[in-house]
Structures are given as structure tokens and as C-alpha cells.
Amino acid sequence: MINYKPVIRVLGFLSIIIGLLMLTGLPFSILYESGDAISLVASAFAAILTGLPLLLLTRKGDKGIRKREGYLIVALGWLTMVTISMLPYLFSGVLSSVTDAFFETMSGMTTTGASVLTDIEATPKGILYWRSLTQWIGGMGIIVLTVAIFPLLGIGGIELFVAEAPGPTSDKLHPRIQETAKRLWLIYVALTALLTFILYFSGMTFYDAINHAFTTMATGGFSTKNASMAYFDVPHIQYIITLFMFIAGTNYTVIYLGLNGKFKRVWESDEFRFYVILVVLLTILITISVMNHSGNGLEKSFRDSIFQIVSLITTTGFVSTDYTQWSPGLTMIFFILMFLGACAGSTSGGIKLVRHYVFFKNSILEFKRIVHPRAIVPVKLNGSVVSGRIRTHIIIFLLLYLFFFVLGSIVLSILGLDFLTAIGATATSLGNVGPGIGDVGPVDNFAWLPANVKWVLSFLMLLGRLELFTILVLFSPYFWKSN
């Protein structure tokens, strides 16, 4: 039997946390006199008043969380956060329809970066700050933050961390799960603060700096400018953003080791080496191609190439140029990058490089097994043997990902989208990337899409952010059986 009391209790706690975070936008609203202060306050009170009864009604009783409760909390927790977080859009009138508000908020919380706002720069400053903050919250997952302070609620958090933490990695920085979550968030907050000040001293206003720091470290890609990062066509700013996007796409365990000076162990990570080598090789290839097709000089071609490569691999989705105008071949390469994802244990979306690495390594070794059928040929990752269960899990994940990409593309085509737009919208939503191809490309917007398409894409965003199984398991009859 599922114990619903801790589920309801956590949902109430999340509602209160979201409400309190909304109030952090008030200084910007007041400073810029943007007229959205009342909307933020009203939304915050609505969130807090929703959460308080849920906490009070469940303050007694069994608070234990098992695996089923953990998955249920993650799925319902994200839906609760999205539902509560769309209130500022609706109360302020920035977005008048529930469909658009839900889509924009789901895109924020899942760090997808697809937007229905047609004039971002005309959006009130407090609301625009909240839009960026939703990505920062979703980047590492507010539930991981909740795990860090679960002892205050009398609830254990290991099941939640396993269900929510991005990627198939089980590495921990500390044997106690609460300490792990705290250290993850400490690194996350510190890197965000560092990037904010670097961008500020590089020429951005503090408002632009903190917004772009939020969405860079979250690998989300929301910008305060209509032209995204193309607005800041300054080499040093774009190189800074590129570097921090790359860092944000790195496994946080690897970042932690690097910060502690254990560089040998950093380079011993097979996934991290694969990540670095892939970015370097793609940058060389695409820089040469861009120089030939665009006529730009070496520096500009290199900067645009590495920026867009890192932006798409890490699923950040910032745009410095319209890469679909370079050539059909390069457009295809960038489309494929939407399926990669950066490292497991990072804030990026997508499939994750470690899955690709293990899959291709296992596929190559299969030829050896065919030639030597009696030989035991293990697949190793970071020097350790990858178990058969994990290999099976990865293969099933890849097949399910491909299935939902095909299914989503078919559904969107039936709903009226052309082929390129259908596959582009599906790929960018499922991979939590942001820009796609077709009529949802890097310089396009999602506002024109029909309401039913936006709901389909919102589901794909959630499915991709929680890496398929966390959502799909709820539709399994095994999940609801008592034994």
C-alpha cells in the first residue's frame, strides 16, 4: 500500500517553498517599477496558503517514504511546482491562457527553454526574473534541496534522490544523502553567484547577469533579450557563457573532485573524457564548415560554432546565431546534437553521454563476443564492470526514448505540424533543449502552436526531464499493486 501522508506533506512543503521564492522577485519589481509586485505577492500568498493546510493535515502519522512514495512525490511534485509557478503569469496578465502559462512554466521548470512570450523585453522585470528562477529551481531539482532539509520534516530522502537526480549515475559525494544534496546545492549556488559577478563585471547589468547566471547553470536557456545571447555579441561574454554551460553539463561529482584538486580522478572519468573530446572534435569540424559557408573570419566562426555546440549538447538552448542558415548538413548535425545530452549527474537534459558511451562500447564488444562466443567480455566504465542490469536498463531507455520521439512526431504531424517542425518540436521538448528545427528553430517562437500541441509538448518536457521511467512507472499496473 502507498502511504499518501508523506506524499501530501511534501507537496505542501514544495508549495510553500515556491511561494517564498516568488517573493525574491519583489526587489526587481520595485526597483524597475514594472507594476507586477502585487501579482507576485498574490501568487506567493496563494502558494503558501495552499501548502499550509497540507502540512498541518499530515503532521501526524507515518512519514516513511519507500520507493513507490518517492516516485509519486517526484512526479506529483513537479506537476505541483509547475501549477503553482504559473500563477504570476496569470495574475499579471502576461499570459492570459492557462495553456500558455502552463507551457511556459513547464518549459522553465524542466529547463527546456521553449517560450511562448513574443516580446520578452516588454515583460515586467519581476515576472521575467521569476521566469529565469523557475529554470534555476528546476536545474538541480528543488526536490534535491528538499532532501537536504528532510530531517526537519522527519522524512528520509534516499528514495527521492534516486528518483529525481538526473542521469544513471549513483555516485555520491558523501555517504549521507542529506549531505550529498547539501553539497550539490552548495556547488550549484556558488557557481551561480560566481557567474553572476563575472557577467556583471564583464558589462552586463546586474539584472541581466543574475538572470543569465540562473539559466546558464540550470542549462535552461531563458534570456532577458528577444535575440537571446546574440544580443550580447561580445566575444568575452559569449566565451564566459560557453565555459559555464560546459561546466553546468559536467557531472557534479566530477566538479566536486576538481574543486578538491583531484584532477587525475577527473580525467579518469570516461564520460568526462568523452565529453571533452566530442566538443573539441565537433568544434574543429564545424568551425571549418562555418568558415566555408558563412564567409566569417576564424574567430567569429570558432565562437559561433563552439557556443552552439556546447549550448545544444548541454541542452541549454542559448542562441548566438541562426545555425539553420549555415547549411543543410550542419542543420542535421545540430539536430543530432539534441539527442546527446551532456554528463549524467549534471543539470542538462537529453539522453546523457554515459548512456551513448556504454551503448556504443557494448555494441563494439559484441563483435568480439561473436568471434569468441565462449569468452567473457565485460563492458567497463571508469575501470569498473558495468552490470548486465545497467546495460539492459540503458538499452531499454534508448528504445523508449526513440519510441516517444517517433510517437510524438507522429502525433504532432496528425495535429497539423509539417514534418520538420514536428520532429524538431518533439526532439527539443523531449530532450529539454529549447530551439529546434523547422518553424520552431533558434529564431522562432512556440506561441503560434495550437493549444493541443502545447499540451503534448508539455508532457514530453516532463517525460524527458524526469528521464522517462519516473513518469512511465506510474502508468504500470505493477506500481499500484499492493504486493
VOZALUM-26686 format. One record per residue (C-alpha): residue in three letters; chain; x, y negated, z negated. Coordinates in steps of 0.001 Angstrom, whole numbers, plus 500000, padded with zeros to 6 digits. Each point is the difference from the previous one (the first is absolute). Example, Ala and Ser with C-alpha at 12.3 -4.5 7.8 and 13.67 -1.06 7.14 Angstrom:
REM residues 2
MIRO:resn:chain:xx:yy:zz
MIRO:ALA:A:512300:504500:492200
MIRO:SER:A:501370:496560:500660
REM end
This chain:
REM residues 483
MIRO:resn:chain:xx:yy:zz
MIRO:MET:A:500000:500000:500000
MIRO:ILE:A:501127:496493:500811
MIRO:ASN:A:500345:497683:497011
MIRO:TYR:A:498415:496776:501257
MIRO:LYS:A:500649:497888:496895
MIRO:PRO:A:503675:499264:500718
MIRO:VAL:A:499110:499397:503651
MIRO:ILE:A:497457:497338:499061
MIRO:ARG:A:502359:498555:497387
MIRO:VAL:A:502816:499521:502502
MIRO:LEU:A:497644:498452:502558
MIRO:GLY:A:498926:497504:497363
MIRO:PHE:A:503595:499239:499130
MIRO:LEU:A:500882:499470:503680
MIRO:SER:A:497083:497586:500405
MIRO:ILE:A:501255:497899:497087
MIRO:ILE:A:503581:499993:501313
MIRO:ILE:A:498813:498873:503444
MIRO:GLY:A:497925:497250:498403
MIRO:LEU:A:502951:498683:498016
MIRO:LEU:A:502255:500054:503058
MIRO:MET:A:497467:497933:501935
MIRO:LEU:A:500532:497168:497527
MIRO:THR:A:503674:499746:500992
MIRO:GLY:A:498844:498296:503195
MIRO:LEU:A:498531:497049:498075
MIRO:PRO:A:503238:497933:499831
MIRO:PHE:A:500262:499991:503792
MIRO:SER:A:496315:499250:500393
MIRO:ILE:A:500274:497039:497633
MIRO:LEU:A:503358:498780:501324
MIRO:TYR:A:498869:499955:503616
MIRO:GLU:A:496412:498960:499131
MIRO:SER:A:498757:502705:502329
MIRO:GLY:A:496540:500230:498438
MIRO:ASP:A:500063:503721:499226
MIRO:ALA:A:500666:499870:496245
MIRO:ILE:A:496358:500655:499056
MIRO:SER:A:499868:502984:502349
MIRO:LEU:A:503100:501519:498421
MIRO:VAL:A:498720:499463:496458
MIRO:ALA:A:496552:501380:500835
MIRO:SER:A:501561:503052:501655
MIRO:ALA:A:502296:500561:497038
MIRO:PHE:A:497130:499839:497498
MIRO:ALA:A:497922:502365:502133
MIRO:ALA:A:502879:502484:500056
MIRO:ILE:A:500641:499740:496263
MIRO:LEU:A:496316:500242:499107
MIRO:THR:A:499757:503097:502185
MIRO:GLY:A:502952:501664:498330
MIRO:LEU:A:499281:499228:496334
MIRO:PRO:A:496818:502125:499675
MIRO:LEU:A:501752:502929:501667
MIRO:LEU:A:502810:499779:497448
MIRO:LEU:A:497661:499628:497040
MIRO:LEU:A:497740:502856:501032
MIRO:THR:A:502926:502408:500281
MIRO:ARG:A:502118:498969:497008
MIRO:LYS:A:499176:503281:498229
MIRO:GLY:A:500286:503561:501199
MIRO:ASP:A:502544:502068:501864
MIRO:LYS:A:502357:497765:502017
MIRO:GLY:A:502085:502822:501458
MIRO:ILE:A:500724:499861:503713
MIRO:ARG:A:500565:503174:501960
MIRO:LYS:A:500788:500316:503682
MIRO:ARG:A:496389:499644:501148
MIRO:GLU:A:499417:496897:497924
MIRO:GLY:A:503294:498587:501297
MIRO:TYR:A:499002:500304:503649
MIRO:LEU:A:496519:498708:499296
MIRO:ILE:A:501378:496978:498153
MIRO:VAL:A:502374:499143:502843
MIRO:ALA:A:497325:500209:502700
MIRO:LEU:A:497308:498206:498004
MIRO:GLY:A:502585:497603:498583
MIRO:TRP:A:500978:498764:503451
MIRO:LEU:A:496359:499628:501029
MIRO:THR:A:499294:498115:496772
MIRO:MET:A:502967:497686:500506
MIRO:VAL:A:498977:499278:503581
MIRO:THR:A:496366:499372:499077
MIRO:ILE:A:500909:497658:497145
MIRO:SER:A:502778:498279:501934
MIRO:MET:A:497775:498953:502893
MIRO:LEU:A:497925:497733:497730
MIRO:PRO:A:502194:496881:500471
MIRO:TYR:A:499474:500206:503767
MIRO:LEU:A:496235:500239:499593
MIRO:PHE:A:499598:497436:497187
MIRO:SER:A:502120:497435:501852
MIRO:GLY:A:498291:500583:503319
MIRO:VAL:A:503321:500651:501741
MIRO:LEU:A:498460:503242:501212
MIRO:SER:A:496222:500090:500038
MIRO:SER:A:499371:503670:500779
MIRO:VAL:A:500656:502930:497671
MIRO:THR:A:501471:501928:502922
MIRO:ASP:A:502656:497373:500695
MIRO:ALA:A:500775:499464:496312
MIRO:PHE:A:500338:503745:499402
MIRO:PHE:A:502190:500426:503085
MIRO:GLU:A:502314:497118:499050
MIRO:THR:A:500301:501235:496425
MIRO:MET:A:500538:503627:501000
MIRO:SER:A:502669:498806:502417
MIRO:GLY:A:501604:498108:497122
MIRO:MET:A:499850:502686:497334
MIRO:THR:A:501243:502680:502391
MIRO:THR:A:502741:497602:501219
MIRO:THR:A:498827:500413:503577
MIRO:GLY:A:500009:496329:500979
MIRO:ALA:A:497232:500095:502611
MIRO:SER:A:497964:496821:499622
MIRO:VAL:A:496603:498604:500987
MIRO:LEU:A:500927:496423:499043
MIRO:THR:A:500066:497965:503209
MIRO:ASP:A:501692:496913:498520
MIRO:ILE:A:502255:501019:497136
MIRO:GLU:A:501469:496533:499478
MIRO:ALA:A:496515:498530:499448
MIRO:THR:A:499251:502502:497218
MIRO:PRO:A:499950:498470:496478
MIRO:LYS:A:503345:500413:498260
MIRO:GLY:A:498673:501887:496992
MIRO:ILE:A:498205:502547:502170
MIRO:LEU:A:503028:500365:502266
MIRO:TYR:A:502171:500618:496944
MIRO:TRP:A:497529:502639:498806
MIRO:ARG:A:500150:501594:503458
MIRO:SER:A:503780:500361:499679
MIRO:LEU:A:499724:501195:496413
MIRO:THR:A:497670:502854:500998
MIRO:GLN:A:502841:501369:502124
MIRO:TRP:A:502493:499628:497179
MIRO:ILE:A:497632:501841:497663
MIRO:GLY:A:499463:502766:502509
MIRO:GLY:A:503662:500208:500942
MIRO:MET:A:501166:502124:497140
MIRO:GLY:A:496498:500769:498843
MIRO:ILE:A:498388:498373:497016
MIRO:ILE:A:499280:503472:498714
MIRO:VAL:A:503731:500558:499505
MIRO:LEU:A:499992:496832:497894
MIRO:THR:A:497049:501412:498131
MIRO:VAL:A:501974:503177:499342
MIRO:ALA:A:502713:497896:498392
MIRO:ILE:A:497599:498718:497355
MIRO:PHE:A:497725:503023:499699
MIRO:PRO:A:501219:500792:496491
MIRO:LEU:A:498040:496922:498926
MIRO:LEU:A:496879:501744:501277
MIRO:GLY:A:500881:503340:498504
MIRO:ILE:A:500191:501598:503442
MIRO:GLY:A:502843:502013:501534
MIRO:GLY:A:500994:498922:503477
MIRO:ILE:A:502032:502681:501810
MIRO:GLU:A:497030:501157:502115
MIRO:LEU:A:499313:496447:501131
MIRO:PHE:A:503616:499398:500956
MIRO:VAL:A:500159:503168:502074
MIRO:ALA:A:496727:499152:501748
MIRO:GLU:A:500873:496388:500785
MIRO:ALA:A:503768:499724:500437
MIRO:PRO:A:500707:499700:503736
MIRO:GLY:A:501846:502796:501771
MIRO:PRO:A:500743:503668:499297
MIRO:THR:A:502870:499272:497634
MIRO:SER:A:499868:501092:496361
MIRO:ASP:A:503148:498137:498923
MIRO:LYS:A:499724:498219:496697
MIRO:LEU:A:502215:497277:498623
MIRO:HIS:A:499223:501050:496450
MIRO:PRO:A:498524:503196:498546
MIRO:ARG:A:497107:498098:498421
MIRO:ILE:A:497470:499011:502624
MIRO:GLN:A:499169:496710:498284
MIRO:GLU:A:503656:499023:500049
MIRO:THR:A:500206:500933:503675
MIRO:ALA:A:497056:497769:500870
MIRO:LYS:A:501406:497134:497943
MIRO:ARG:A:503350:500195:501744
MIRO:LEU:A:498359:500170:503423
MIRO:TRP:A:498052:496860:499246
MIRO:LEU:A:503008:498264:498479
MIRO:ILE:A:501933:500529:503243
MIRO:TYR:A:496948:498956:502029
MIRO:VAL:A:499450:496795:498023
MIRO:ALA:A:503705:499126:499935
MIRO:LEU:A:500401:500412:503772
MIRO:THR:A:496847:497950:500612
MIRO:ALA:A:501274:497181:497759
MIRO:LEU:A:503427:500113:501646
MIRO:LEU:A:498523:499787:503494
MIRO:THR:A:497710:497140:498946
MIRO:PHE:A:502925:497857:498894
MIRO:ILE:A:502167:500928:502988
MIRO:LEU:A:497233:498999:502415
MIRO:TYR:A:499333:496811:498054
MIRO:PHE:A:503643:498949:500128
MIRO:SER:A:500092:500997:503674
MIRO:GLY:A:497457:497351:500937
MIRO:MET:A:496520:501412:499307
MIRO:THR:A:497637:498223:497647
MIRO:PHE:A:499577:501823:496689
MIRO:TYR:A:496451:500912:501023
MIRO:ASP:A:501126:501574:503277
MIRO:ALA:A:502952:501635:498263
MIRO:ILE:A:497993:501779:497298
MIRO:ASN:A:497330:501114:502471
MIRO:HIS:A:502532:501466:502412
MIRO:ALA:A:501950:501580:497129
MIRO:PHE:A:496788:501738:498868
MIRO:THR:A:499216:501358:503437
MIRO:THR:A:503586:500889:500927
MIRO:MET:A:500713:502105:496913
MIRO:ALA:A:496583:501606:500372
MIRO:THR:A:500786:500721:503687
MIRO:GLY:A:496625:498419:500681
MIRO:GLY:A:500616:497245:502531
MIRO:PHE:A:497348:497415:499126
MIRO:SER:A:501347:496529:500736
MIRO:THR:A:498890:496477:499144
MIRO:LYS:A:500473:499010:503655
MIRO:ASN:A:497944:500853:503069
MIRO:ALA:A:503169:500864:501928
MIRO:SER:A:501308:502247:497186
MIRO:MET:A:503815:499927:499782
MIRO:ALA:A:500251:498502:503498
MIRO:TYR:A:499108:496725:498247
MIRO:PHE:A:503290:500234:498088
MIRO:ASP:A:502158:500339:503105
MIRO:VAL:A:503145:499402:498004
MIRO:PRO:A:502722:502674:500147
MIRO:HIS:A:500935:500074:496306
MIRO:ILE:A:496375:500254:498808
MIRO:GLN:A:499168:502818:502425
MIRO:TYR:A:503177:501880:499092
MIRO:ILE:A:499156:499670:496286
MIRO:ILE:A:496504:501368:500590
MIRO:THR:A:501454:502835:502098
MIRO:LEU:A:502400:500972:497210
MIRO:PHE:A:497307:500026:497332
MIRO:MET:A:497574:501910:502230
MIRO:PHE:A:502731:502609:500369
MIRO:ILE:A:500518:500091:496224
MIRO:ALA:A:496244:500270:499426
MIRO:GLY:A:499929:503018:502312
MIRO:THR:A:502685:501760:497955
MIRO:ASN:A:499170:502643:497408
MIRO:TYR:A:499909:498212:496640
MIRO:THR:A:502042:502777:498454
MIRO:VAL:A:502750:499186:502503
MIRO:ILE:A:499671:496274:499216
MIRO:TYR:A:500302:500792:496284
MIRO:LEU:A:503153:502055:500622
MIRO:GLY:A:501451:497196:502102
MIRO:LEU:A:499300:497406:497324
MIRO:ASN:A:501876:502225:497550
MIRO:GLY:A:503022:500175:502286
MIRO:LYS:A:499519:503646:500997
MIRO:PHE:A:500618:499338:503695
MIRO:LYS:A:501287:503503:500715
MIRO:ARG:A:496672:501468:498897
MIRO:VAL:A:498196:497399:502098
MIRO:TRP:A:501795:501126:503161
MIRO:GLU:A:499489:503655:499046
MIRO:SER:A:496279:499481:500551
MIRO:ASP:A:499237:501666:503348
MIRO:GLU:A:496914:497885:500493
MIRO:PHE:A:501815:496718:499314
MIRO:ARG:A:502817:500901:502426
MIRO:PHE:A:497387:500923:502602
MIRO:TYR:A:498265:496662:499349
MIRO:VAL:A:503202:497958:500454
MIRO:ILE:A:501187:501878:503091
MIRO:LEU:A:496561:499822:501636
MIRO:VAL:A:499752:496221:499516
MIRO:VAL:A:503551:499450:501317
MIRO:LEU:A:499540:502142:503115
MIRO:LEU:A:496595:498523:500820
MIRO:THR:A:501330:496468:499520
MIRO:ILE:A:502847:500594:502451
MIRO:LEU:A:497705:501597:502581
MIRO:ILE:A:497225:497430:499789
MIRO:THR:A:502322:496984:499806
MIRO:ILE:A:501562:500996:503337
MIRO:SER:A:496548:500581:501508
MIRO:VAL:A:498627:496681:498709
MIRO:MET:A:502993:498104:501409
MIRO:ASN:A:499331:501538:503414
MIRO:HIS:A:496245:499378:499971
MIRO:SER:A:499672:496656:498205
MIRO:GLY:A:503117:498155:501064
MIRO:ASN:A:500632:498950:496393
MIRO:GLY:A:503508:499766:498631
MIRO:LEU:A:501644:502661:497839
MIRO:GLU:A:499170:498441:496605
MIRO:LYS:A:496328:499379:500780
MIRO:SER:A:499561:503436:501590
MIRO:PHE:A:501729:501674:497053
MIRO:ARG:A:497972:498048:497434
MIRO:ASP:A:496634:500684:501652
MIRO:SER:A:500875:503658:500507
MIRO:ILE:A:501170:500823:496483
MIRO:PHE:A:497201:497941:498454
MIRO:GLN:A:497255:501837:501895
MIRO:ILE:A:501635:503406:499579
MIRO:VAL:A:500272:499638:496230
MIRO:SER:A:496554:498376:499799
MIRO:LEU:A:498317:502937:501759
MIRO:ILE:A:502012:502836:498450
MIRO:THR:A:499321:498650:496516
MIRO:THR:A:496362:499324:501045
MIRO:THR:A:500349:496378:498860
MIRO:GLY:A:498513:498651:503196
MIRO:PHE:A:501560:496534:500051
MIRO:VAL:A:500249:498601:503510
MIRO:SER:A:502869:497863:501296
MIRO:THR:A:499131:500437:503684
MIRO:ASP:A:497461:501765:502222
MIRO:TYR:A:501882:503248:500641
MIRO:THR:A:497249:501262:502319
MIRO:GLN:A:501159:497426:502574
MIRO:TRP:A:503539:501388:500292
MIRO:SER:A:499334:503107:502092
MIRO:PRO:A:497627:503016:500052
MIRO:GLY:A:502859:502260:498904
MIRO:LEU:A:500827:497876:496970
MIRO:THR:A:496299:499731:499139
MIRO:MET:A:499861:503806:499940
MIRO:ILE:A:503053:500160:497733
MIRO:PHE:A:498465:497512:497570
MIRO:PHE:A:496732:501963:500071
MIRO:ILE:A:501913:503157:499016
MIRO:LEU:A:501665:498112:497140
MIRO:MET:A:496542:499563:498440
MIRO:PHE:A:500012:503733:499259
MIRO:LEU:A:503338:500071:498189
MIRO:GLY:A:499666:498210:496687
MIRO:ALA:A:503121:499293:497971
MIRO:CYS:A:501155:501963:496941
MIRO:ALA:A:497855:501983:497616
MIRO:GLY:A:499762:498312:496631
MIRO:SER:A:499957:496551:501626
MIRO:THR:A:497111:497592:500517
MIRO:SER:A:499786:500750:503723
MIRO:GLY:A:497154:501892:501619
MIRO:GLY:A:500130:502454:502885
MIRO:ILE:A:501073:503621:500057
MIRO:LYS:A:503388:499340:498305
MIRO:LEU:A:503417:500866:501401
MIRO:VAL:A:500621:502872:497595
MIRO:ARG:A:497110:501937:501529
MIRO:HIS:A:501344:499426:503507
MIRO:TYR:A:503492:500969:498830
MIRO:VAL:A:498924:503277:498405
MIRO:PHE:A:497680:500847:502900
MIRO:PHE:A:502664:499508:502686
MIRO:LYS:A:502709:501714:497956
MIRO:ASN:A:497713:502967:499413
MIRO:SER:A:499089:500080:503711
MIRO:ILE:A:503672:500061:501049
MIRO:LEU:A:500799:502737:497484
MIRO:GLU:A:497107:502041:501360
MIRO:PHE:A:502067:500650:503148
MIRO:LYS:A:502698:501480:497776
MIRO:ARG:A:497407:502176:498277
MIRO:ILE:A:498817:501255:503392
MIRO:VAL:A:503537:501038:500958
MIRO:HIS:A:500709:501439:496523
MIRO:PRO:A:496601:501267:498785
MIRO:ARG:A:501397:501649:496867
MIRO:ALA:A:502031:497019:498882
MIRO:ILE:A:498800:497754:497179
MIRO:VAL:A:500277:496470:501391
MIRO:PRO:A:498857:497473:497390
MIRO:VAL:A:499134:496371:500674
MIRO:LYS:A:501958:497695:497732
MIRO:LEU:A:499301:496423:498943
MIRO:ASN:A:502591:498126:497943
MIRO:GLY:A:501829:503287:499504
MIRO:SER:A:496980:501799:498536
MIRO:VAL:A:497871:502633:501695
MIRO:VAL:A:496583:498780:501097
MIRO:SER:A:497464:502540:498787
MIRO:GLY:A:497594:501710:502354
MIRO:ARG:A:497084:498343:498219
MIRO:ILE:A:501371:496529:500729
MIRO:ARG:A:500740:500896:503638
MIRO:THR:A:496445:501251:500379
MIRO:HIS:A:498651:496857:498341
MIRO:ILE:A:501951:497816:502445
MIRO:ILE:A:498810:501937:503056
MIRO:ILE:A:496383:499814:498839
MIRO:PHE:A:500384:496274:499308
MIRO:LEU:A:501363:499368:503503
MIRO:LEU:A:497207:502018:501599
MIRO:LEU:A:497338:498210:497954
MIRO:TYR:A:501550:496624:500831
MIRO:LEU:A:499941:500851:503706
MIRO:PHE:A:496432:501285:499674
MIRO:PHE:A:498732:496789:498409
MIRO:PHE:A:501897:497881:502516
MIRO:VAL:A:498308:501849:502871
MIRO:LEU:A:496625:500040:498250
MIRO:GLY:A:500192:496307:499129
MIRO:SER:A:500971:499107:503563
MIRO:ILE:A:497075:501988:501384
MIRO:VAL:A:497535:498422:497561
MIRO:LEU:A:501190:496479:500820
MIRO:SER:A:499756:500751:503721
MIRO:ILE:A:496433:501202:499521
MIRO:LEU:A:499282:496778:498096
MIRO:GLY:A:501056:497973:503032
MIRO:LEU:A:503736:499301:499771
MIRO:ASP:A:502240:500521:503011
MIRO:PHE:A:502605:502768:499872
MIRO:LEU:A:503061:497896:499083
MIRO:THR:A:498135:498017:497358
MIRO:ALA:A:498455:503162:498523
MIRO:ILE:A:503318:501804:499571
MIRO:GLY:A:501731:496792:498883
MIRO:ALA:A:497395:499193:497344
MIRO:THR:A:499940:503591:498745
MIRO:ALA:A:503788:500307:499807
MIRO:THR:A:500507:496655:498253
MIRO:SER:A:497204:500648:497471
MIRO:LEU:A:500937:503579:499173
MIRO:GLY:A:503661:499018:499710
MIRO:ASN:A:499220:496767:498073
MIRO:VAL:A:502079:498007:502497
MIRO:GLY:A:497911:496957:501005
MIRO:PRO:A:500619:499113:503646
MIRO:GLY:A:499193:502595:502642
MIRO:ILE:A:499796:500052:503773
MIRO:GLY:A:497227:499133:502420
MIRO:ASP:A:497652:497291:498763
MIRO:VAL:A:501243:500396:496417
MIRO:GLY:A:503619:499219:500873
MIRO:PRO:A:502481:497840:498090
MIRO:VAL:A:498408:496695:501064
MIRO:ASP:A:496391:501201:499798
MIRO:ASN:A:497435:500159:497221
MIRO:PHE:A:497512:502573:498723
MIRO:ALA:A:497128:497533:499505
MIRO:TRP:A:498398:500798:503361
MIRO:LEU:A:499543:503702:499232
MIRO:PRO:A:496427:501271:499371
MIRO:ALA:A:499015:500620:496388
MIRO:ASN:A:499841:503798:500389
MIRO:VAL:A:503559:500018:501379
MIRO:LYS:A:501232:497993:497013
MIRO:TRP:A:498500:502528:497585
MIRO:VAL:A:501668:502876:501853
MIRO:LEU:A:503343:498188:499908
MIRO:SER:A:499548:499204:496300
MIRO:PHE:A:499586:503713:499290
MIRO:LEU:A:503107:500800:502046
MIRO:MET:A:501984:497379:498058
MIRO:LEU:A:499043:501598:496686
MIRO:LEU:A:500639:503501:501351
MIRO:GLY:A:503461:499004:501183
MIRO:ARG:A:500956:498023:496889
MIRO:LEU:A:499186:502907:497711
MIRO:GLU:A:501684:502438:502396
MIRO:LEU:A:496981:502033:501099
MIRO:PHE:A:499825:502672:497309
MIRO:THR:A:498947:497728:497128
MIRO:ILE:A:496849:499076:501918
MIRO:LEU:A:499375:503226:501921
MIRO:VAL:A:500209:502151:496874
MIRO:LEU:A:496831:498286:498744
MIRO:PHE:A:498132:501423:502992
MIRO:SER:A:501160:503523:499179
MIRO:PRO:A:497541:502314:498185
MIRO:TYR:A:502946:501334:497962
MIRO:PHE:A:500414:496606:498358
MIRO:TRP:A:496489:500018:498528
MIRO:LYS:A:499862:503645:498898
MIRO:SER:A:500212:500471:496235
MIRO:ASN:A:502569:502803:500145
REM end
